[in-house]
Amino acid sequence: MRVQEMLTYLAAALPRVTSPAARLLALQCALRADVFARVQLPAGLLRGMRLRGRREVWEELADSGWLDMPDLKPARLEVRLHDAAILDQVPGRGERRRAAHWALRPLPMLLPPAAPPALRLTALALVAHASGQVLHCIDMDTLARLCGHSPHQTAELLDRLTRARILATWHHHRDTDEVLWQCPNECAPIAGRSPRTAAPTSAMKLHAVSTHGRAGRSGPER
C-alpha cells in the first residue's frame, strides 16, 4: 500500500487529536507490519525519527486501541497492531517496506530529522499527493484531515514550509477548497493568483523557522 493510501487509512483509523509524531510512527508500523500484524522497529530507525524512548507517543497509539504498548527497553522493539485492516494490505510487504523507507526521506520535500513532526508530516502528505505536473493539487480539508490539524493550522504550516524553501509557492482556492503548490525548481506561475512565495534569502534555515515561527502570526501546534 502506497504512502498516500496509508495516510488516508490512518486518518480514519486514528483519533483526530492524534499528534503528528504519533501519526508518523503509526505510518512506519503499518507499512512494516507482517501478515500477523506484527512489526519490529530497530533502535536506529527510532533514533533517526527522533522517537527513541518517546513513551508518550507510543501511549497515544496504545490508548487509542491501535496497538499494544511495547516494552521500550530492547534495542529492537516488537509491536503488535490491533487493526485487522492491516492484514489486508496490498501490494506485498517488500513494496510496503520500500514505501516506509521513502516516507523517511520523501524527496523533493526533504526536511531534517530535527524538524517539528507537524512540518515533516505536512510535507510528506503533500509529496505523497504530488501529481507529476508542475502544479500539484489537494483539497485543504483532505490535507488537514491527513495531518490531524485544522485548516487554519495547515495554512500556517504551509507558510512555514514556504519560508523554509521546502515549498516554492502555494495558494488556497477558497471557492473550491483546493490547495495548489509547487516544489522548488518548479517555476511555472499559478495563473491569475497571488500565491505565497518563498523569500528570496537563500540562507534561510529551517531551524530558524522552527524557533521563531511566523512573523506577525502565532504558530501552529507541534
C-alpha positions in Angstrom: 0.0 0.0 0.0 1.5 3.3 -1.0 2.1 6.1 1.5 -0.8 8.2 0.2 -3.3 5.4 0.8 -1.8 4.6 4.2 -2.1 8.2 5.3 -5.8 8.1 4.3 -6.3 4.8 6.2 -4.6 6.3 9.3 -6.7 9.4 9.1 -9.8 7.2 9.5 -8.3 4.7 12.0 -6.7 7.1 14.5 -8.5 9.8 16.6 -8.4 13.3 15.0 -6.4 14.5 18.0 -3.5 12.1 17.4 -0.3 14.1 17.3 1.9 14.3 14.1 4.7 12.4 15.9 2.3 9.5 16.6 1.0 9.6 13.1 4.5 9.3 11.6 5.2 6.4 14.0 1.9 4.7 13.1 2.8 5.1 9.4 6.1 3.2 9.8 4.4 0.5 11.9 1.6 0.0 9.4 4.0 -0.2 6.4 6.4 -2.5 8.1 3.9 -4.9 9.6 4.0 -8.6 8.7 1.0 -10.8 7.8 0.3 -11.3 11.5 0.1 -7.5 12.2 3.4 -7.6 14.0 6.3 -5.2 13.4 9.9 -4.9 14.6 11.5 -1.5 14.7 15.2 -1.2 15.2 16.6 1.5 17.6 18.4 3.2 14.8 15.1 3.9 12.9 13.5 5.4 16.0 16.6 7.5 16.8 16.6 8.8 13.2 12.9 9.8 13.6 13.7 11.4 17.0 11.3 9.0 18.6 13.6 6.7 20.6 12.3 6.5 24.2 9.3 8.7 23.5 6.9 6.8 25.7 4.1 9.4 25.3 4.0 8.9 21.6 3.5 5.1 22.0 0.9 5.7 24.7 -1.1 7.8 22.3 -1.4 4.9 19.9 -2.0 2.3 22.7 -4.7 4.4 24.3 -6.5 4.6 21.0 -6.5 0.8 20.8 -4.5 0.8 17.6 -1.6 -1.3 19.1 -0.3 -2.9 22.2 2.0 -0.8 24.3 5.5 -2.3 23.7 8.4 -2.8 26.0 10.6 0.2 25.2 13.8 -1.2 26.7 15.0 -3.6 24.0 17.2 -2.3 21.2 14.7 -3.8 18.7 11.1 -3.1 19.6 8.4 -5.7 18.8 4.9 -4.3 18.4 1.5 -5.9 17.7 -1.1 -3.9 15.9 -4.8 -4.4 16.6 -6.4 -3.1 13.4 -7.4 -6.1 11.2 -7.3 -3.9 8.1 -3.5 -4.1 8.3 -3.8 -7.8 7.4 -5.5 -7.0 4.1 -2.8 -4.6 2.8 -1.7 -4.7 -0.8 0.8 -4.6 -2.5 3.3 -7.0 -1.0 5.4 -6.5 2.1 8.5 -5.7 0.1 6.9 -2.8 -1.7 5.4 -1.6 1.5 8.9 -1.7 3.1 10.2 0.4 0.3 7.4 2.9 0.8 8.3 3.0 4.5 11.9 3.9 3.7 10.8 6.5 1.2 8.5 8.1 3.8 11.5 8.8 5.9 13.2 10.8 3.1 10.4 12.0 0.8 12.2 13.8 -1.9 12.0 16.5 -3.1 10.5 17.9 0.1 13.1 16.6 2.5 13.3 18.1 5.9 16.0 17.5 8.6 15.1 14.9 11.2 15.1 17.6 13.9 12.3 19.5 12.1 9.0 19.5 14.1 6.8 16.4 13.3 4.0 18.7 12.2 6.1 20.1 9.4 7.5 16.7 8.4 4.0 15.2 8.3 2.6 18.0 6.2 5.5 17.8 3.7 5.1 14.1 3.5 1.3 14.4 2.8 2.0 16.9 0.1 4.7 15.0 -1.8 2.6 11.8 -1.4 -0.1 13.6 -3.4 2.2 15.1 -6.0 0.7 14.8 -9.5 3.8 14.6 -11.6 2.8 18.0 -13.0 4.4 21.4 -12.4 1.4 22.4 -10.2 0.1 19.9 -7.6 -3.3 20.0 -6.0 -5.1 18.6 -2.9 -8.2 19.7 -1.1 -7.5 21.7 2.1 -9.9 19.6 4.1 -8.2 16.4 2.9 -4.7 17.7 3.8 -5.9 18.9 7.2 -7.6 15.6 7.9 -4.5 13.6 6.9 -2.3 15.5 9.3 -4.8 15.9 12.2 -4.9 19.7 12.0 -7.5 22.4 11.4 -7.4 24.2 8.0 -6.0 27.3 9.7 -3.2 25.3 11.3 -2.5 23.7 8.0 -2.2 27.1 6.2 0.3 28.2 8.9 2.4 25.0 8.3 2.3 25.6 4.5 3.6 29.2 5.1 6.4 27.8 7.3 7.4 25.3 4.7 7.5 28.1 2.1 9.7 30.3 4.3 12.0 27.3 4.8 12.1 26.9 1.0 10.7 23.4 1.2 7.8 24.7 -0.8 8.3 27.2 -3.6 4.8 28.6 -3.5 1.2 27.7 -2.6 -2.3 29.1 -2.9 -5.7 28.1 -1.4 -8.6 28.5 -3.8 -11.4 29.1 -1.2 -14.2 28.7 -3.7 -13.1 25.1 -4.5 -11.1 24.4 -1.3 -8.2 23.3 -3.5 -4.6 23.9 -2.4 -2.2 24.4 -5.3 1.6 24.1 -4.6 4.9 23.9 -6.3 8.2 22.4 -5.1 11.5 24.3 -5.6 12.7 24.4 -9.2 9.1 24.1 -10.5 8.9 27.6 -11.8 5.5 27.8 -13.7 3.3 30.5 -12.1 -0.1 29.9 -10.6 -2.0 31.9 -13.2 -4.2 34.8 -12.1 -3.4 34.3 -8.4 -1.2 35.8 -5.7 0.4 32.7 -4.2 2.6 32.7 -1.1 6.1 32.5 -2.3 9.4 31.7 -0.7 11.5 34.7 0.5 14.5 35.5 -1.7 17.0 34.9 1.0 18.8 31.7 0.2 20.5 31.5 3.6 17.1 30.9 5.4 17.4 27.9 7.6 14.7 25.6 8.9 15.7 25.7 12.5 15.2 29.5 12.4 11.7 29.0 11.2 11.0 26.4 13.9 12.4 28.7 16.6 10.8 32.0 15.6 7.6 30.8 14.0 5.7 33.0 11.6 6.3 36.7 11.7 3.2 38.6 12.9 1.2 35.4 13.4 1.1 32.7 16.0 2.5 29.3 15.0 0.5 26.0 14.9 0.6 23.3 17.5 3.5 21.0 17.1 
